[in-house]
Every structure is written in C-alpha cells, then in structure tokens.
Amino acid sequence: MSSPHKSLRDCYSLLQVLEQEFHGGTIPLIAQLYYDAFQISIAHRDQAQASIFAERAYKARVICEGEDSPKTQRIKSLALKPANHSSFRVYSRKWQTTRNSIPEGLDTAQFNNWLFRQES
C-alpha cells in the first residue's frame, strides 16, 4: 500500500487484460480485482472511489454467488458505507473524499481515468 497509484494502475491493466482476453469468462477474478481496488482506496480515505469499486465488486459477486451470499451482502454494505471497512484511514489521508464526491458528466474513459487515478 505504499504506492497506491501504482497498485490502482496495475488493477486497471489487469482489468483490461481480463476483459479483452476472456470476454466475460473471468467474473470471479473481476469481482476480486474490484474488491482489491476498493481496499486500496478505502485505506487512503477515498470513499468516493471505494464505493464505486465496492458496487462493481457487488454486481460481479451477485453473478458468481447470488444475492444471498454472505460475501455478496458484505460487499453491498461496503458500497453503501465504505468507511465501515476496517482499513478505513489505515494508511493516509492523501485521497480523503466523501462518498458523494463522485464526479458527474464524464464519459466512460474519463470516468475510468478518475476511478483508477490514471494520469492524463
């Protein structure tokens, strides 16, 4: 977690490979990838990004395990209240945001650049 920008960049690169090479056949891996990105973000107090990552992990978990799975329900609760995760505030305040700080009006590429903190 000492280089969270690099970690998120790696998550984004892996996501692109999984989507391009396996065309949706890796949903469990994608669910875990989004949860990993959630943990990176929430450890640095970024509730806005963390909530999006948790929501995406939740949607993938529903496909893999169903709505009633305990893991699915846990991730759903984190999407709604990311600060409830035990890693919240563990590493730094450098990315501190609220859950309501999600930008609007971005196209998909711009949104993903914001979400994964890609440098323009």
C-alpha distances in whole Angstrom, upper triangle without the diagonal:
4,5,5,9,9,7,10,13,12,13,16,17,17,19,22,22,23,25,27,28,28,30,28,29,25,25,23,20,20,20,17,15,16,14,11,11,12,9,7,10,11,8,9,13,14,16,18,16,15,18,19,17,18,21,21,20,23,25,24,24,28,29,28,28,31,30,31,29,27,23,25,26,22,21,24,23,20,21,23,21,18,17,19,16,15,11,13,12,10,8,10,13,13,13,15,18,20,21,24,22,23,25,28,30,28,29,27,25,24,23,21,20,19,17,15,15,17,18,22
4,6,9,9,9,12,14,14,15,18,19,19,21,23,24,25,27,29,30,31,32,31,32,28,28,26,23,23,23,20,18,19,18,15,14,15,13,10,12,14,11,10,14,15,18,20,18,17,21,22,20,21,25,24,23,26,29,28,28,31,32,31,32,34,34,35,32,30,27,28,29,26,24,27,27,23,24,26,24,21,20,22,19,18,14,15,14,11,8,10,13,12,13,16,19,22,23,26,24,24,26,29,31,29,30,28,26,25,24,22,21,20,19,16,15,17,18,22
4,6,6,6,9,10,11,13,15,16,17,19,20,22,23,25,26,27,28,30,29,30,26,26,25,22,21,22,19,17,17,17,14,13,15,13,10,11,14,12,11,15,15,18,19,17,17,20,20,18,20,24,23,22,25,27,26,27,31,31,30,32,34,34,35,32,31,27,28,30,27,24,27,27,23,23,26,25,21,21,23,20,20,16,17,15,14,11,11,14,12,13,16,18,21,22,25,23,22,24,27,29,26,27,25,23,22,21,19,17,17,16,13,12,13,14,18
4,5,5,6,8,10,10,12,14,15,16,18,20,21,22,24,25,26,27,26,27,24,24,23,20,19,19,17,14,14,14,11,9,11,10,6,8,11,9,8,12,11,15,15,13,13,17,17,15,17,20,19,19,22,24,23,24,27,28,28,29,31,30,32,29,28,24,25,26,23,21,23,23,20,20,22,21,17,18,20,17,17,14,14,14,13,10,10,12,10,10,13,15,18,19,21,19,19,20,24,26,23,24,22,20,19,18,16,15,14,13,10,9,11,13,17
4,5,5,6,9,10,11,12,14,15,17,19,20,21,23,24,26,26,26,27,24,24,24,21,19,20,18,15,15,16,13,10,13,13,9,10,13,12,11,14,12,16,16,13,14,17,17,15,18,20,19,20,23,24,24,25,28,29,28,30,32,32,33,31,30,27,27,28,26,23,25,25,22,21,24,23,19,20,23,20,21,17,17,16,16,13,13,14,11,11,14,16,19,19,21,19,18,19,22,23,21,21,20,18,17,16,14,12,12,11,8,7,8,9,13
4,5,5,6,9,10,10,12,14,15,17,18,20,21,22,24,25,25,26,23,23,23,19,18,20,18,14,15,16,13,11,14,14,10,12,15,15,14,17,16,19,19,15,16,20,19,16,19,22,20,20,24,25,24,25,29,29,28,30,32,32,34,32,31,27,27,29,27,24,26,27,23,23,26,25,22,23,25,22,22,19,19,19,18,15,16,17,15,14,18,19,22,23,25,22,21,22,25,26,23,23,21,19,18,18,15,13,14,13,10,9,9,11,14
4,5,5,6,9,10,11,12,14,15,16,18,20,21,22,23,23,23,20,20,19,16,15,16,14,11,12,13,9,8,11,11,8,10,13,12,12,15,14,17,17,14,14,17,17,14,16,19,18,17,21,22,21,22,25,26,25,26,29,29,31,28,27,23,24,26,23,20,23,24,20,20,23,23,19,20,22,19,19,16,17,17,16,14,15,17,15,14,17,19,21,21,24,22,20,22,25,26,23,23,21,19,19,18,15,14,14,13,9,10,11,13,17
4,5,5,6,9,10,10,12,14,15,16,18,20,21,21,21,22,19,19,18,15,14,15,13,10,10,11,9,6,10,10,7,9,12,12,12,14,13,15,15,11,12,15,13,11,14,16,15,15,18,20,19,20,23,24,23,25,27,27,29,27,26,22,22,24,22,19,21,22,19,18,21,21,17,19,21,18,19,16,17,17,17,15,16,17,15,13,16,17,19,18,21,19,17,18,21,22,19,20,17,15,15,14,11,10,11,9,6,7,8,11,15
4,5,5,6,9,10,11,13,14,15,17,18,20,21,21,22,19,19,20,17,15,17,15,12,12,15,12,10,13,14,11,12,16,16,15,18,16,18,17,14,15,18,16,14,17,19,17,17,21,22,20,22,25,25,25,27,29,30,32,30,29,25,25,27,25,22,24,26,22,21,24,24,21,23,25,22,23,20,20,21,20,18,18,19,17,15,19,19,22,21,23,21,19,19,22,23,19,19,17,14,15,14,11,10,11,10,6,7,7,9,12
4,5,5,6,9,10,11,12,14,15,16,18,19,19,20,17,18,18,14,13,15,14,10,12,14,11,10,13,14,12,13,17,17,17,20,18,20,20,16,16,19,17,15,17,20,17,17,21,21,19,21,24,24,23,26,28,29,31,28,28,24,24,27,25,22,24,26,22,22,25,25,22,24,25,22,23,20,21,22,21,19,20,21,19,18,21,22,24,23,26,24,22,22,25,26,22,22,19,17,18,17,13,13,15,13,9,11,10,13,16
4,5,5,6,9,10,10,12,14,15,16,17,16,17,14,14,14,11,10,12,10,7,8,10,8,7,11,12,10,12,15,16,16,18,16,18,17,13,13,16,14,11,14,16,13,13,17,17,16,18,21,20,20,22,24,25,27,25,25,21,21,23,21,18,20,22,19,18,22,22,19,21,23,20,21,18,19,21,20,19,20,21,19,17,20,20,22,21,23,22,19,21,23,24,21,20,17,15,17,15,12,12,13,11,8,11,11,14,17
4,5,5,6,9,10,11,12,14,15,16,16,17,15,15,16,13,11,13,13,9,9,13,11,9,12,14,13,13,17,18,18,20,17,18,17,13,14,16,14,12,15,16,13,14,18,18,16,19,21,21,21,24,25,26,28,26,27,23,22,25,23,20,22,24,21,19,23,23,20,23,25,22,24,21,22,23,23,21,22,22,20,18,21,21,22,21,23,21,18,19,21,21,18,17,14,12,13,12,9,9,11,9,6,9,9,12,14
4,5,5,6,9,10,11,12,14,15,16,17,15,16,17,13,12,15,14,11,12,15,13,12,16,17,15,17,20,21,21,23,20,22,21,17,18,20,18,15,18,19,16,17,20,20,18,21,24,23,22,25,27,28,31,28,29,25,25,27,26,23,25,27,24,23,26,27,24,26,28,25,27,24,25,26,25,23,24,25,23,21,24,24,26,25,26,24,22,22,24,24,20,19,16,14,16,15,12,12,14,13,10,12,11,13,15
4,5,5,6,9,10,10,12,13,13,14,11,13,13,10,9,12,11,8,11,13,12,11,15,16,15,17,20,21,21,23,21,22,22,18,18,20,18,15,17,18,15,15,18,18,16,18,21,20,19,22,24,26,28,26,26,22,22,25,24,21,23,25,23,22,26,26,23,26,27,24,25,23,24,26,25,24,25,26,24,22,25,25,27,25,27,26,23,24,25,26,23,21,18,16,18,17,14,15,17,15,12,15,14,17,19
4,5,5,6,8,10,10,11,11,12,10,10,12,9,7,10,11,7,9,12,12,11,14,16,15,16,19,21,21,23,20,21,20,16,16,18,15,12,15,16,12,12,16,15,13,16,18,17,17,20,22,23,26,24,25,21,20,23,22,19,21,23,21,19,23,24,22,25,26,23,25,23,24,26,25,24,25,26,25,22,24,24,25,23,25,24,21,21,23,23,20,18,15,14,16,15,11,13,15,13,11,14,14,17,19
4,6,5,6,8,10,10,11,13,12,13,15,12,10,14,14,11,12,16,15,14,17,19,18,19,22,24,24,25,23,23,22,18,19,20,17,15,18,18,15,16,19,18,16,19,21,19,20,23,25,26,29,27,28,25,23,26,26,22,24,27,24,22,26,27,25,28,29,27,29,26,27,29,29,27,28,28,26,24,27,26,27,25,27,25,22,22,23,23,19,17,14,12,15,15,11,13,16,14,12,15,13,16,17
4,5,5,6,8,9,11,12,10,13,14,11,11,14,15,12,14,17,16,16,19,21,20,21,24,25,26,28,25,26,25,21,22,23,20,18,20,21,17,17,21,19,17,20,22,20,20,23,25,27,30,27,29,25,24,28,27,24,26,28,26,25,28,30,27,30,31,28,30,28,29,31,30,29,30,31,29,27,29,29,30,28,30,29,26,26,27,27,23,21,17,16,19,19,15,16,19,17,15,18,16,19,20
4,6,5,6,7,8,8,7,9,11,8,8,11,12,10,12,15,15,15,18,20,20,21,24,25,26,27,25,25,24,21,21,22,19,16,18,19,15,15,18,17,14,16,19,16,16,19,22,24,26,24,25,22,21,25,24,21,23,26,24,23,27,28,26,29,29,27,29,27,28,30,30,29,30,31,30,27,29,29,30,28,29,28,25,26,27,27,24,22,18,17,20,19,16,18,20,18,16,19,18,21,23
4,6,6,5,6,8,8,9,12,11,9,12,14,12,13,16,17,16,19,21,21,22,24,26,27,28,25,25,24,20,21,21,18,16,18,18,14,15,17,16,13,16,18,16,16,20,21,23,26,25,26,23,22,25,25,22,23,26,24,23,26,28,26,29,30,28,30,28,29,31,31,30,31,32,30,27,30,29,29,27,28,27,24,24,25,24,21,19,15,15,18,17,14,17,19,17,16,19,18,21,22
4,6,6,9,10,11,13,16,14,12,16,17,15,17,20,20,19,22,24,24,25,27,29,30,31,28,28,27,23,24,25,21,20,22,22,18,19,21,19,17,20,22,19,20,23,25,27,30,28,30,27,25,29,29,25,27,30,28,26,30,32,29,33,34,31,33,31,32,34,34,33,34,34,32,30,32,31,32,30,31,30,27,26,27,26,23,20,16,16,19,19,16,18,21,19,18,21,19,22,22
4,6,9,9,10,13,15,13,13,16,17,16,18,21,20,20,23,25,25,26,29,30,31,33,30,31,29,26,26,27,24,21,24,23,20,20,22,21,18,20,22,20,19,23,25,27,30,28,30,27,26,29,29,26,28,31,29,28,31,33,31,34,35,32,34,32,33,35,35,34,35,36,34,32,34,34,35,32,34,33,30,30,30,30,26,24,20,19,23,22,19,21,24,22,20,23,22,24,25
4,6,5,7,10,12,11,11,14,16,15,17,19,20,20,23,25,25,26,29,30,31,32,30,30,29,25,25,26,23,21,22,22,18,18,20,18,15,18,19,16,16,20,22,24,27,25,27,24,23,27,27,24,26,29,28,26,30,32,30,33,33,31,33,31,33,35,35,34,35,36,35,32,35,34,34,32,33,33,29,30,30,30,27,24,21,21,24,23,20,22,25,22,21,24,23,26,27
4,6,8,10,13,12,11,14,17,16,17,20,21,21,23,25,26,26,29,31,32,32,30,29,28,25,25,25,22,20,21,20,17,17,19,17,14,17,18,15,15,19,21,23,26,25,27,24,23,26,27,24,25,28,27,25,29,31,29,33,33,31,33,32,33,36,35,35,36,37,35,32,34,33,33,31,32,31,28,28,28,28,25,22,18,19,22,21,19,21,24,22,21,24,23,26,27
4,6,6,10,10,9,11,14,14,14,17,19,19,20,23,24,25,26,29,30,30,28,27,26,23,23,22,19,17,19,17,14,14,16,13,10,13,14,11,12,16,17,19,22,21,23,21,19,22,23,20,21,25,24,22,26,28,26,30,30,28,31,30,31,33,33,33,34,35,34,31,32,31,31,28,30,30,26,27,27,27,24,22,18,19,22,21,18,21,23,21,20,24,23,27,27
4,6,9,9,9,12,14,14,16,18,19,20,22,24,25,26,28,29,31,32,30,29,28,25,24,24,22,19,20,19,16,15,17,15,11,13,15,11,11,15,17,19,22,20,23,20,19,23,24,21,22,26,25,24,27,29,28,31,31,29,31,30,32,34,34,34,35,36,36,33,34,33,33,31,32,32,29,30,30,30,28,26,22,23,26,24,21,24,26,23,22,26,26,29,30
4,6,5,6,9,10,11,12,14,15,17,18,20,21,23,24,26,28,29,27,26,26,22,21,22,19,17,17,17,14,13,15,13,10,12,14,11,10,13,16,19,21,19,21,18,17,21,21,18,20,23,22,21,25,27,25,28,28,26,27,27,28,31,30,30,32,33,32,30,31,31,31,28,30,30,27,28,29,30,27,25,21,22,24,23,20,22,24,21,20,23,23,27,28
4,5,5,6,9,10,10,12,14,15,16,18,20,21,22,24,26,27,25,24,23,20,19,19,17,14,14,14,11,9,11,10,6,8,10,8,7,11,13,15,17,16,18,15,13,17,18,15,17,20,19,18,22,24,22,25,25,23,25,25,26,29,29,29,31,31,31,28,29,28,28,25,27,28,25,26,27,28,25,24,20,21,23,21,18,21,23,19,19,23,23,27,28
4,5,5,6,9,10,11,12,14,15,17,19,20,21,23,25,26,24,23,23,20,19,19,17,14,14,14,12,9,11,11,7,7,10,9,6,9,12,14,16,14,15,12,12,16,16,14,16,19,18,18,21,23,21,24,23,21,23,22,24,27,27,27,29,30,30,28,29,28,28,25,28,28,26,28,29,30,28,26,23,23,26,23,20,23,24,20,20,23,24,28,30
4,5,5,6,9,10,10,12,14,15,17,18,20,21,23,24,23,23,22,19,18,19,17,14,14,15,12,10,13,13,9,10,13,12,10,13,16,18,19,17,18,14,14,18,17,15,17,20,19,18,22,23,21,24,24,21,23,22,23,26,25,25,27,29,28,26,27,27,27,25,28,27,25,27,28,29,27,25,22,22,24,22,18,21,22,19,17,21,21,25,27
4,5,5,6,9,10,10,12,14,15,16,18,20,22,23,20,20,19,16,15,16,14,11,12,12,9,7,11,10,7,9,12,11,10,13,15,17,19,17,18,15,14,17,17,14,16,19,17,16,20,21,19,22,22,20,22,21,22,25,25,25,26,27,26,24,25,24,25,22,24,24,22,23,24,25,23,22,18,18,20,18,15,18,19,15,14,18,19,22,24
4,5,5,6,9,10,11,13,15,15,16,18,21,21,19,18,18,15,14,14,12,9,9,10,7,4,7,8,5,6,9,10,9,11,13,14,16,14,14,11,10,13,13,10,12,15,14,13,17,18,16,20,19,17,19,19,20,23,23,23,25,26,26,23,24,23,23,20,23,23,21,23,24,26,24,23,19,20,22,19,16,19,19,16,15,19,20,24,26
4,5,5,6,9,10,11,12,14,15,16,19,20,19,18,19,16,14,15,14,10,10,12,10,7,10,11,9,9,13,13,11,13,15,16,18,15,15,11,11,15,13,11,14,16,14,14,18,19,16,19,19,16,17,16,18,21,20,21,23,24,24,22,23,23,23,21,24,24,22,24,26,28,25,25,21,22,23,20,18,20,20,16,15,19,20,24,26
4,5,5,6,9,10,11,12,14,16,17,19,17,17,17,14,12,14,13,9,10,12,10,8,11,13,10,11,15,15,14,16,18,19,21,18,18,15,14,17,16,13,15,18,15,15,19,19,16,19,20,17,18,17,18,21,20,20,21,23,22,20,21,21,22,20,23,22,20,22,24,25,23,22,19,19,20,18,14,16,17,13,12,15,16,20,22
4,5,5,6,9,10,10,12,14,16,16,14,14,14,11,9,10,9,5,7,9,6,5,9,10,9,10,13,14,14,15,17,17,19,17,17,14,13,15,14,10,13,15,12,11,15,16,13,16,17,15,17,15,16,19,19,19,20,21,21,18,19,18,19,17,19,19,17,19,21,22,20,20,17,17,18,15,13,15,15,11,11,14,16,19,22
4,5,5,6,9,10,10,12,15,15,14,13,14,11,9,10,10,6,6,9,8,6,9,11,10,10,13,15,14,15,16,16,18,15,15,11,11,13,11,8,11,13,10,10,14,14,11,14,14,12,14,12,14,17,17,17,19,20,20,18,18,18,18,16,19,20,18,21,23,25,23,23,20,21,21,18,16,18,17,13,13,16,18,22,24
4,5,5,6,9,10,11,13,15,14,14,15,12,10,12,12,9,9,12,11,9,12,15,13,13,17,18,17,18,20,20,21,19,18,14,15,17,14,12,15,16,13,13,17,17,13,15,16,13,14,12,14,16,15,15,17,19,18,16,18,18,19,18,21,20,19,22,24,26,24,24,21,21,21,19,16,17,17,13,12,15,17,20,23
4,5,5,6,9,10,11,13,11,12,12,9,7,10,10,6,8,11,10,9,13,15,14,15,18,19,19,20,21,21,23,21,20,16,16,18,16,13,15,16,13,13,16,16,12,15,16,13,15,12,13,15,15,14,16,17,16,14,15,16,17,15,18,17,16,18,21,23,20,21,18,18,18,15,13,14,13,10,8,11,13,17,20
4,5,5,6,8,10,10,9,9,10,7,5,7,8,5,6,9,10,9,11,14,14,14,17,19,18,19,20,19,21,19,18,14,14,15,13,10,12,13,9,9,12,12,9,11,12,10,12,10,10,13,13,14,15,15,16,13,14,14,14,13,16,15,14,17,20,22,21,21,19,19,19,16,14,15,14,10,10,13,16,19,22
4,5,5,6,9,10,10,10,12,10,7,10,12,9,9,13,13,11,14,17,16,16,19,21,20,20,22,21,22,20,18,15,16,16,13,11,14,14,10,12,15,13,10,11,12,8,10,7,8,11,10,11,13,14,15,13,14,15,15,15,18,18,17,20,23,26,24,25,22,22,22,19,17,18,17,13,13,14,17,20,23
4,6,5,7,9,9,11,12,10,8,12,12,10,11,15,15,14,16,19,18,19,22,23,23,23,25,25,26,23,22,18,19,20,17,15,17,17,14,14,17,16,12,13,14,11,12,9,10,11,10,9,11,12,12,11,12,14,15,15,18,17,17,19,22,25,23,24,21,21,20,18,16,16,15,12,10,12,14,17,20
4,5,5,6,5,7,9,6,5,9,10,9,10,13,14,14,16,18,19,19,22,24,24,24,25,24,26,24,22,19,19,20,17,14,16,16,12,12,15,13,10,11,13,11,12,9,9,10,11,10,10,11,10,8,9,10,12,12,15,13,13,16,19,22,20,21,20,19,18,15,14,14,12,10,9,10,14,16,19
4,5,5,5,6,9,8,6,9,11,10,10,13,15,14,16,19,19,19,22,24,24,24,25,23,24,23,21,18,18,18,15,13,15,14,10,11,13,11,7,7,10,8,9,6,5,7,8,9,10,10,11,9,9,10,11,11,14,14,14,17,21,24,22,24,22,22,21,18,17,18,15,13,13,14,17,20,23
4,6,8,9,12,11,9,12,15,13,13,17,18,17,19,22,22,22,25,27,26,26,27,26,27,25,22,20,20,21,17,16,18,17,13,14,16,14,10,9,11,9,9,5,5,5,5,6,7,9,10,9,10,12,13,14,17,17,17,20,24,27,25,27,25,25,23,21,20,20,17,15,15,15,18,20,24
4,6,9,11,10,10,13,15,14,15,18,19,19,21,23,24,24,27,29,28,29,30,29,30,28,26,23,23,23,20,18,20,19,15,16,17,15,12,11,13,12,12,9,7,6,7,6,5,5,6,6,7,9,12,13,16,15,16,18,22,25,23,25,24,23,22,19,18,18,15,14,13,13,16,18,21
4,6,9,9,8,11,13,13,14,17,18,18,20,22,23,24,26,28,28,28,29,27,28,27,25,22,22,22,19,17,18,17,13,14,15,12,9,8,11,10,11,9,6,5,8,8,7,6,8,6,4,6,8,10,13,12,14,17,20,23,22,25,24,24,22,19,19,18,15,14,15,14,18,20,23
4,6,6,6,9,10,11,12,14,16,16,18,20,21,22,24,26,27,27,28,26,27,26,24,22,21,21,19,16,17,16,13,12,13,12,9,9,13,12,14,11,9,9,12,11,10,8,8,5,5,5,7,8,11,9,10,13,17,20,19,21,20,20,18,15,15,15,12,10,12,11,15,17,20
4,6,5,6,9,10,10,12,14,15,16,18,20,20,22,24,25,25,25,23,25,24,22,20,19,18,16,14,14,13,10,9,10,8,6,7,10,10,13,12,9,10,13,14,13,11,12,9,7,6,5,5,8,8,9,13,16,19,19,21,20,21,19,16,16,17,13,11,13,14,17,20,22
4,5,5,7,9,10,11,13,15,16,17,19,20,22,24,25,25,25,23,25,25,24,21,20,19,18,15,15,14,12,10,10,10,9,10,13,14,17,15,12,14,17,17,15,13,13,10,9,6,6,4,6,5,5,9,12,15,15,17,16,17,15,12,13,14,11,9,12,12,16,18,20
4,5,5,6,9,10,11,12,14,16,17,18,20,22,23,24,24,23,25,24,23,20,19,19,17,14,15,15,12,10,12,12,9,12,15,14,16,14,13,14,16,16,15,14,13,10,10,8,9,8,10,9,7,10,13,16,14,16,15,15,14,10,10,11,9,6,8,9,13,16,18
4,5,5,6,8,10,10,12,14,15,16,18,20,21,21,22,20,22,21,19,17,16,16,14,11,12,12,8,7,10,9,6,9,11,10,13,11,10,12,14,14,14,14,14,11,11,10,10,8,11,11,10,13,16,19,18,19,17,18,17,14,13,14,12,9,10,12,15,18,21
4,6,5,6,9,10,10,12,14,15,16,19,20,20,20,18,20,19,18,16,14,14,13,10,9,10,7,4,7,7,6,9,11,11,14,14,12,15,17,18,18,17,17,14,13,11,10,7,9,10,9,13,15,18,17,19,17,19,18,14,14,16,13,10,13,15,18,21,23
4,5,5,6,9,10,11,12,14,15,17,19,20,19,18,21,20,19,17,15,15,15,11,11,12,10,7,9,11,10,13,15,14,18,16,15,18,19,20,20,19,18,15,15,13,12,9,11,11,9,11,13,16,14,15,13,15,15,11,11,13,11,8,11,13,16,19,20
4,5,5,6,9,10,11,12,14,16,17,18,18,17,20,18,18,15,13,15,13,10,11,12,10,8,11,12,10,13,15,13,16,15,14,17,18,18,19,18,18,15,16,14,14,12,14,14,12,14,16,19,17,17,15,16,16,12,11,13,12,8,10,13,15,19,21
4,5,5,6,9,10,10,12,14,15,15,16,14,16,15,14,12,10,11,10,6,7,9,6,5,9,10,8,12,12,11,14,14,13,17,18,19,20,19,20,17,17,15,14,12,14,15,14,17,18,21,20,20,18,19,19,16,15,17,16,12,13,16,19,22,24
4,5,5,6,9,10,11,13,14,15,14,13,16,15,15,13,10,11,11,7,7,9,8,5,8,11,10,14,14,14,18,17,17,20,21,22,23,22,22,19,19,17,15,12,14,15,13,16,17,19,18,19,16,18,18,15,14,17,16,13,15,17,20,23,25
4,5,5,6,9,10,11,13,14,14,14,17,16,16,14,11,13,13,9,9,12,11,9,12,14,13,17,17,16,19,19,19,22,23,23,24,24,23,20,20,19,18,15,17,17,14,17,17,19,18,17,14,16,17,14,12,16,15,12,13,16,18,22,23
4,6,5,6,9,10,10,12,12,12,15,13,13,10,8,11,11,7,8,11,10,9,12,14,13,16,16,14,17,17,18,21,21,22,23,24,24,21,21,20,19,16,19,19,17,20,21,23,21,21,18,19,20,17,15,18,18,14,14,18,20,24,25
4,5,5,6,9,10,10,10,9,11,10,11,9,6,8,9,6,6,9,9,8,11,13,13,16,16,15,18,18,19,22,23,24,25,25,26,23,23,21,20,16,19,20,18,21,22,24,23,22,20,22,22,19,18,21,20,16,18,21,23,27,28
4,5,5,7,9,10,9,9,12,12,14,12,8,11,12,9,9,12,13,10,13,16,16,19,19,18,22,22,22,25,26,27,28,28,28,25,25,23,22,18,20,21,18,21,21,23,21,21,18,20,21,18,17,21,20,17,18,22,23,27,28
4,5,5,6,9,9,10,13,12,14,11,9,12,13,10,11,15,14,13,16,18,17,21,21,19,22,22,23,26,26,27,28,29,29,26,26,25,24,21,23,23,21,23,23,25,23,22,19,20,22,19,17,21,21,17,18,22,23,27,28
4,5,5,6,7,8,10,8,10,8,6,9,10,8,9,13,13,13,16,18,17,20,19,18,20,21,22,25,26,27,28,29,29,26,27,25,24,21,24,25,23,25,26,27,26,25,22,24,25,22,20,24,23,20,20,24,25,29,31
4,6,5,4,5,8,8,11,10,6,9,12,10,10,13,14,14,16,18,18,22,21,20,23,24,24,28,28,30,31,31,32,29,29,27,26,22,24,26,23,26,26,28,27,26,23,25,27,23,22,25,25,22,23,26,28,32,33
4,6,6,8,11,11,14,12,10,13,15,13,13,17,18,17,19,22,21,25,24,23,26,26,27,30,31,32,33,34,34,31,31,29,28,25,27,28,25,27,27,28,27,26,22,25,27,24,22,26,26,22,23,27,28,32,33
4,6,9,11,9,12,11,9,13,14,13,14,17,18,18,20,22,22,25,24,22,25,25,26,30,30,31,33,34,34,31,31,30,29,26,28,29,27,29,30,31,29,28,25,26,28,25,23,27,27,23,24,27,28,32,34
4,7,8,6,9,8,7,10,12,12,13,16,17,17,19,21,21,24,23,21,23,24,26,30,29,31,33,34,34,32,32,31,29,26,28,30,28,30,31,33,31,30,27,29,31,28,26,29,29,25,26,29,31,35,36
4,6,6,9,10,7,9,12,12,12,15,17,17,18,21,21,24,23,22,24,26,27,30,31,33,34,35,35,32,32,31,29,25,27,29,27,30,30,32,31,30,27,29,31,28,26,30,29,26,27,30,32,36,37
4,6,9,9,6,7,11,11,9,12,15,14,15,18,19,22,20,20,23,24,25,29,30,32,33,33,34,31,30,29,26,23,25,27,25,28,28,30,30,29,27,29,30,27,26,29,29,25,26,30,32,35,37
4,6,9,7,7,10,12,11,13,15,16,17,19,20,23,20,20,22,25,25,29,30,32,34,34,35,32,32,30,28,25,27,29,28,31,31,33,33,33,30,32,33,30,29,32,31,28,29,32,34,38,40
4,5,5,6,9,10,11,12,14,15,17,18,19,21,19,18,20,22,24,27,27,30,32,32,34,31,30,29,28,25,27,29,28,31,32,34,33,33,30,32,33,29,28,31,30,27,27,31,33,36,38
4,5,5,6,9,10,11,12,14,16,16,17,19,16,15,17,19,21,25,25,27,29,30,32,29,29,28,26,23,26,28,27,30,32,34,33,33,31,33,33,30,28,31,30,26,27,30,32,36,38
4,5,5,6,9,10,11,12,15,15,15,17,15,13,15,17,19,22,22,24,27,27,29,26,26,25,24,21,24,26,25,28,29,32,31,31,28,29,30,27,25,28,27,23,23,27,29,33,35
4,5,5,6,9,10,11,13,14,14,17,15,15,17,19,20,23,24,26,27,28,29,26,26,24,23,20,22,24,23,26,27,29,28,28,25,27,28,25,23,26,25,22,22,26,28,32,34
4,5,5,6,9,10,11,12,13,16,14,13,16,18,19,23,23,26,27,27,29,26,25,24,22,19,21,24,23,26,27,30,29,29,27,29,29,26,25,28,26,23,24,27,30,33,35
4,5,5,6,9,10,10,11,13,10,10,12,14,15,19,20,22,24,24,26,23,23,22,20,17,20,22,22,25,27,30,29,29,27,29,29,25,24,27,25,22,23,25,28,31,34
4,5,5,6,9,10,9,12,11,10,13,14,14,18,19,21,22,23,24,21,20,19,18,15,18,20,19,22,24,26,25,26,23,25,25,22,20,23,22,18,19,22,24,28,30
4,5,5,7,9,10,13,12,12,15,17,16,20,21,23,24,24,25,22,21,19,17,14,17,19,18,21,22,25,24,25,23,25,25,21,21,24,22,18,20,23,26,29,31
4,5,5,6,8,10,9,10,13,15,14,18,19,22,23,22,24,21,20,18,16,13,16,18,18,22,23,26,26,27,25,27,27,23,23,25,23,20,22,24,27,30,32
4,5,5,4,8,7,7,11,12,11,15,16,18,19,19,21,18,17,15,13,11,14,16,16,19,21,25,24,25,23,25,24,21,20,22,20,17,18,20,24,27,29
4,6,6,9,10,10,14,14,13,16,18,20,20,20,21,17,16,14,12,9,12,14,13,16,18,21,21,22,20,22,21,18,17,20,18,14,17,19,22,25,27
4,6,9,9,11,15,16,14,17,19,21,21,20,22,19,17,14,12,8,11,14,13,17,18,22,22,23,22,24,23,20,20,22,20,17,19,21,24,27,29
4,6,6,8,12,13,11,14,16,19,19,18,19,17,15,13,10,8,11,14,14,18,20,23,24,25,24,26,25,21,21,23,20,18,20,21,25,27,30
4,5,6,9,10,8,11,13,15,15,15,17,14,12,11,9,8,11,13,13,17,20,23,23,24,23,24,23,19,19,21,18,15,17,18,22,25,27
4,5,8,8,6,8,11,13,14,13,15,13,11,11,9,9,13,14,15,19,22,25,25,27,26,27,25,22,22,23,20,17,19,20,23,26,28
4,6,8,7,10,12,15,16,16,19,17,15,14,13,12,16,17,18,22,25,28,28,30,28,29,28,25,24,26,23,20,21,23,26,29,32
4,5,6,9,10,13,15,15,18,16,15,15,14,13,17,18,19,23,25,29,28,29,27,28,27,24,23,24,22,19,20,21,24,27,30
4,6,9,8,12,14,15,18,17,16,17,17,16,20,21,22,26,28,32,31,32,30,31,30,27,26,26,24,21,21,23,26,29,32
4,6,5,8,10,12,14,14,13,15,15,16,19,20,20,24,27,30,29,30,28,28,27,25,23,24,22,19,19,19,23,25,28
4,6,8,9,10,12,11,10,12,12,13,16,16,18,21,24,28,27,29,27,27,26,23,22,23,20,18,18,18,22,24,27
4,6,6,7,10,10,9,11,13,14,18,17,19,22,25,29,28,30,29,28,27,24,23,23,20,19,19,18,22,24,27
4,6,9,11,12,12,15,16,17,21,20,22,25,28,31,30,32,30,30,28,26,25,24,22,20,20,19,23,24,28
4,7,9,10,11,14,17,18,21,20,21,24,28,30,29,31,29,28,27,25,23,22,20,19,18,17,20,22,25
4,6,8,8,12,15,17,20,18,20,22,26,28,27,29,28,27,25,23,23,21,19,18,17,16,19,20,24
4,6,5,9,12,15,17,15,17,19,23,26,25,28,27,26,24,22,22,21,18,17,17,16,19,20,23
4,6,9,13,15,17,15,16,18,22,24,23,25,25,24,21,20,20,18,15,15,15,13,16,16,19
4,6,10,12,14,11,13,14,18,21,20,22,22,21,18,17,16,15,12,12,12,10,14,15,18
4,7,10,12,10,12,15,18,21,21,23,23,23,20,18,19,18,14,14,15,13,17,18,21
4,7,8,6,9,11,15,18,18,21,21,21,18,16,17,17,13,13,15,14,17,19,21
4,5,5,8,12,15,18,18,21,21,22,20,17,18,19,15,14,17,16,20,21,23
4,6,7,11,13,17,17,20,19,21,19,15,17,18,14,13,16,16,20,22,23
4,6,9,11,14,15,18,19,20,18,15,17,18,14,14,17,17,20,22,23
4,6,9,13,13,17,17,18,15,13,15,15,12,12,15,14,17,19,20
4,7,10,10,13,13,15,12,9,12,13,9,9,13,13,16,18,18
4,7,7,11,12,13,10,8,11,11,8,10,13,13,15,16,16
4,6,9,11,13,10,9,12,13,11,12,16,16,17,19,18
4,7,10,12,9,9,12,13,12,14,17,17,18,19,17
4,7,8,6,5,9,10,9,11,14,14,14,15,14
4,6,5,6,9,10,11,12,14,15,14,16,14
4,6,5,6,9,10,10,12,14,13,15,14
4,5,5,6,9,10,11,12,10,12,11
4,5,5,6,9,10,10,9,11,9
4,5,5,6,9,10,10,12,12
4,5,5,6,8,8,11,11
4,6,5,6,5,7,8
4,6,5,6,9,10
4,6,8,11,13
4,6,9,11
4,6,9
4,6
4
